[in-house]
Amino acid sequence: MDNFTTADLCDRFASSVNLQIAEPQLKTYGAKHSFSGAITTIKVFENNAMVKTVLQESGTGRVMVIDGGGSHRCALFGADLAKIALDNNWQGIVVYGCIRDADAINQLPIGLRALHTHPLISNKSGLGDRDQLITFAGVNFKKDHFLYADNDGIIVSETLLR
């Protein structure tokens, strides 16, 4: 769905579709303030090697949701990864953790949500899980469910909303 607002989607579908609405914990970064797509999940803790690997795949029609355990001790995502995401057509990125290079990212045409910023880069151990159910902000994020994000918030639906 190209033109949407999460408020309109809630108004239209909240009574007929099982929508999950994320608690307002995540901040907006990047120059693209709204994005949507089918979910790909990554679960890591203070390492982002798997994030980079998956971002190198085609992200056409997809949103990456990264469960970093809410860590505030390092950044899981930065400008270099944002450029890889753009090059591979990812629709947006949601990080339950920190990012860095916020000023550079804010100049890029990418949609990004994260808890905070942190200057320290993460480890590169490569450990993590892909396409597993992850839960944060009161939402269950599941592979191939649909995420919609804009300045009003984030909603998740089991089905594509049209």
Backbone hydrogen bonds, N-H to C=O, Kabsch-Sander energy under -0.5 kcal/mol:
donor,donor_aa,acceptor,acceptor_aa,energy
4,F,2,D,-0.7
9,L,5,T,-2.4
10,C,6,T,-2.5
11,D,7,A,-2.4
12,R,8,D,-2.5
13,F,9,L,-2.7
14,A,10,C,-2.1
16,S,13,F,-1.0
17,V,13,F,-2.8
19,L,17,V,-1.8
20,Q,156,V,-2.6
22,A,20,Q,-0.5
22,A,154,I,-2.6
23,E,137,A,-2.8
25,Q,23,E,-2.3
27,K,114,A,-3.6
29,Y,112,L,-2.9
31,A,105,I,-0.6
31,A,108,L,-3.0
32,K,110,I,-1.8
33,H,31,A,-0.8
35,F,149,A,-2.1
37,G,147,L,-1.9
38,A,61,G,-2.6
39,I,145,H,-2.7
40,T,63,V,-2.4
42,I,65,V,-2.3
43,K,129,D,-3.0
44,V,42,I,-0.5
44,V,67,D,-2.1
48,N,123,N,-1.8
52,K,48,N,-2.1
53,T,49,A,-2.0
54,V,50,M,-2.5
55,L,51,V,-2.4
56,Q,52,K,-1.1
56,Q,53,T,-0.5
57,E,54,V,-1.8
59,G,88,N,-3.6
62,R,59,G,-2.8
63,V,38,A,-2.9
64,M,92,G,-2.2
65,V,40,T,-2.9
65,V,63,V,-0.5
66,I,64,M,-0.5
66,I,94,V,-3.5
67,D,42,I,-3.1
67,D,65,V,-0.6
68,G,66,I,-1.0
68,G,96,Y,-1.1
70,G,96,Y,-2.2
71,S,68,G,-1.4
75,A,120,L,-3.3
76,L,98,C,-2.9
77,F,98,C,-0.7
82,A,78,G,-2.2
83,K,79,A,-2.2
84,I,80,D,-1.7
85,A,81,L,-2.6
86,L,82,A,-2.3
87,D,83,K,-2.5
88,N,84,I,-1.4
89,N,86,L,-1.6
90,W,85,A,-2.4
91,Q,59,G,-0.7
91,Q,62,R,-2.7
92,G,62,R,-0.7
93,I,111,G,-2.0
94,V,64,M,-2.7
95,V,113,R,-3.0
96,Y,66,I,-3.3
96,Y,94,V,-0.5
97,G,95,V,-1.6
98,C,74,C,-0.6
99,I,116,H,-2.0
100,R,77,F,-2.3
105,I,101,D,-2.8
106,N,102,A,-2.6
107,Q,104,A,-1.2
108,L,105,I,-1.7
110,I,108,L,-2.2
112,L,29,Y,-1.7
112,L,110,I,-0.5
113,R,93,I,-2.0
114,A,27,K,-1.8
115,L,95,V,-0.7
115,L,97,G,-2.1
116,H,97,G,-0.9
118,H,99,I,-2.3
122,S,75,A,-1.0
123,N,46,E,-2.3
129,D,43,K,-2.3
131,D,41,T,-2.9
134,I,141,F,-2.2
136,F,139,V,-1.6
139,V,136,F,-2.0
141,F,134,I,-3.3
141,F,139,V,-0.7
142,K,140,N,-0.6
144,D,39,I,-2.5
145,H,142,K,-2.3
146,F,157,S,-3.4
147,L,37,G,-2.7
148,Y,155,I,-2.6
149,A,35,F,-2.8
150,D,153,G,-2.3
153,G,150,D,-1.1
155,I,148,Y,-2.6
156,V,20,Q,-2.5
157,S,146,F,-2.6
162,R,160,L,-0.5
